[in-house]
């Protein structure tokens, strides 16, 4: 069970938050890399190579790691949710604009609190409630498609992936603290690699001949182009390191608190787009980024504890 936000030691809380912040920055950069790679790469093959590399890098570190009770059950549940989310996301990204993809993928930030309350029956802390509200409004300002944006074929798949990822974050927060982070991460990455590898073979089969999925997956891989570099970056930084960090960190915080921090992802993506693509953020995006940052700051406060101390002091003064 994920720890209560108010019960976590301050030092451990800040360490877990710092790790998830680093993960968010890396995942924010992955959006640019994946979008570029999907211009030519088969979608499922790209995800298979990414996660297979991440699992292979983890394999030598698993020696003498103890397997805890319920490990396979939790590993399969988390890995299956992640595999479904990645398959939906990459399929959607291949069939929509970058603007719509950023908005729909990040809807998990808004959905997570509702799924968390339904799953656990626990209401968020005061600071997390205020923080998720600020971060959600900021996220909408940052990523909501502007005038003239039309929804594309892949948008429904991306919306579905956001729902699955929100459920994944809740389950990760609830289950990861029971197990060794290395082993649990390796199990998840292996299941995603197996699932997307199977989907890649299936999409290339005669069963999907003449379909959009079959056409995308049957594209030849340019091994002398950007594909190998994209796989190396995504596999090492965005999968091996990032999912290991996320699994460790989210076992030490609630899903709602994690969602607040992950709301920083579109801020990172906007900064990278401004740096590498010359896209200037408008006033709406600047305001959105400020609200996301404000949400993260508020979520780190102990408003309820301070209010309780203030009430106690007022009682003593009488």
N, C-alpha and C positions, 0 to 999 in steps of 0.2 A: 504494500500500500504506500502511496506517495506520502511523504511527511507533510504535516501541517506547516504552512508558511511561518506561523508565529513560533513554532517549536524548533526551527532550524538554528543552529549556532551561527552567529554573524559571520565568522570567518569562513565556514563551510558554505554558507549562502552566497557570499561574494565570489568564492572560488568557482562554484557551479555556474553562477551568472556570467562570470568572465569567460568560461569555457563555451557556454552557449552563445554568447555574443560573438566570439571568434568563429564559431560554426556558422552563425548567421551571415557574417561577412563573406565567408567562403562560399556558402550557398547562393548568396547574392551575385557573386561573380560567375557561378556556374550557369546562370540563366543566359548570359551573353555567349558563353562557350557553346552551350547546347543549341541555342537558336542558330548560331553560325554553322555548326556541324550538320544540323538537319537540312540545310540547303542542298546537301548532296548525299548524306549518309543514310543508310537504312535505319529507321528509328529503333526497332527492337534490338537489332544487332549492336547499335551504339550502347544501349543500356546494358545488354548482356556483357559486352566487353568491359564496360565501366565497373560493373559489380563483380564480375569474375576476377578482375585485377585486384579489386579491394579485398575480396575473400582470400585470394592467394597471398597477399601481403600479410594478412592476419594469421594465416595458417601456422607459420613457424613460431608464433608467440603463444600458442595454445598448450604447449607442453606443460604438464603438471598442474594445469588449471582444473580445479574441482568442478564437477557438474552438480548443481543443486537440485533439490526436489522441484518437480514441475518444470524443469528446464525445457524439455522437448515440447511440451504443450505451449508454454509461453513463446518459445522460439518460433514455432509454426504459426501461431496466431499473429505475432508481430511481423514475421517475414511474409506471410500471405497478404496482410493488409498493405505492407510496403510494396510488394510486387504488383498488386492491383493498382495502387496509387501511381506507381511509376509508369505502368503500361498505359493507363488512362491519360496521364500527363503528357507523355511523349507523343502519343497518338493525337492528342488535342493540339499540341504545339506545332505539329506538322501541318495542321489545317486551319490556322487562324493567324491573326496579326499579333505582333509582339505586345501591343497595347492591351488587347483583350486578354492575352495569355497572362500578363502580369496581374491584371485585375482579378481574373477568375481563379488563378492558382492561389493567390493570397487570401481568398475568401475563407480559408481555413482559420485565419486569425479571428474572424468574426464568429465562426461556427463553433470553435472549440469550447468556449464557456458553456454554451447550451448543452453540448454533448457531455461535457464533464459533469455538470449538475445532474443530468439524467442518468449517467453511468454510476456516479458515486453517491449522489444524494447530499453532497457537501456544497454549501454555498461558498463563493469566493470571499476572501478577506476584504476588509474595507478598502485597503490600498490597492489590492488587485482588481476590485470592482471598478474603482475610479481609473486605474491604469488601463484596463482593457477597454473602457469606454473612450478614453482619449486616444489610445492607439488605434482603435477601430475607425473612429472618425478621421484620424490622420491618414490611415491606410486608404480609406475611400477617396479622400481628396487627392492622394498621391496617384492612385491607379485607375480611378473610374474613367472609362473611355470618354473622350471629349466629343464635341459636336461633329457629326458626320461619320462617326465610327459605326460600322455595321457588324452585326454578329455573324460569325462564319461557321463552317461545317464542324470545326473542332471545338467550338465553345461549350457545347453540351458535355463533351468528354472532360474538358477542363473543370467544369463546374462539379461533375461527379468526382473527379480526382481530389478536389478541395474537401468534399464531404468525407472521403475515405482518409485523407491525410489528417483531418481533425480527429477522426476516430482513432487513427494510429497514434497521434500525440497523447491522447487520453490513456490509451492502453499502455503506451510506453512508460508514462509517468506512474501508472499503477503497478506494472509488472517488473520493470527493469531493476528496481532496488533489491529484488530477491535473488539476483543472479550476478555472476561475474560479468563485468561489462565487455571484456574481450570475447568471451565465449558467446554471449548473447548477440553481440554485433556480428561475429562470424556466421552465426546461424542465420541471421536476417539477410546478410549479403548473399550467402549461398543460395537461399531460397529465391531471392529476387533474380539471381543469375540463372538458376534452373528454369524459373517461370518465363522470363523474357527470352531465354534461349529457345525454349519450346515454342513460344509464340512466333519467333523469327522463322523457325523451320516450318511451322504451320502456315504462316502467311505466304511463304514461298511455294507452297504445295499447289497442285492443280485445283484444289478446292477453292482457292481464292484468286484464281486466274481471272483477269479482267476487272478486279475490284481495286479501289483506291489503296487499301491496305496492301494488297499483293503487289501493286505497281511501286509503292514506296519502298517496300522491303526487298524487292528484287533489283533495286538499283545497284550497280557495281560499286565496290569500295575502292576509293582512290588511296592506295597505301602510300603513295608518294606525296599526297596532299596534306590537308589539315587533320584528317581522321586520326592517325596515330598520336599526334600531339594532343588532340582533344581527349582521347581515351586516357592518355597518361595523366593529364591534369585532372580530369574528372575522377579517374580511378584512385589516384593517390590522395589528392587534397580534398575533393568533394565527397569521396566515398570512404576510403580507408580511415583518414584522420577525422573527417567531419562526423560520420555516423558513429564512430567510436566515442568522440567527444559528446555527441548528442545523447547517446545511450547512457553514458556515465552521468552527465549533468541532469538529465530529466528524471533519473532515479532519485534525485535530491531536491526536487521541486514539484509543484503542482503543474498540471497541464495548462491551466489558465496563466500562471506566471510565465511558463515557457512560451505561450502564444504571444504574450506582450513583447518579449524579447525578439521573437521571430518576426514581429511586425516591422523590425528594422530592415528586413531583407529588401523591400522595395526602395528604401532610402539608399541602401548600398547600390542597388541596380541603377537608380537615377544618377548617383554620383559617378558611377563608372560610365554610364551612357554620355554624361556631360564631358567626361575626361577623354574617352576614346572615340566617341561618335560626334562630339561637338553639339550635342543636344542641350539647349539651355532650358532649365526648369522654369516654368512660369510661377506666378505668385501663388496659385492654388497648390502647386507641388511643394513650394517652400513652406507654406502654412501646414500642409500635411506632414512634412518631415518634422517640423517643430512639434506638432501634436504627438507624433509617434515617440519622439525623444522625451517629451513631457510625460507621456504614459509610462515609459521605462523608469524615469526618475521617481515618479509617484509610487510605482510598484515596489521600489526599494525602501520606501519609508515605513515606519511603524505607526500609522495614524491612530489605530485603535488603542495601542499601548499608551501613546501619549495622551489620548483623550481620557483613558482610564486613570492615568496618573494625575491628570489635571482635575478630574472629578474627586479623586481621593484627597488631593491637596485642599480642594474647596471644602470638603467635608471636615477635614482636620482643623481648618481655620475657624470653623463655626464651633 
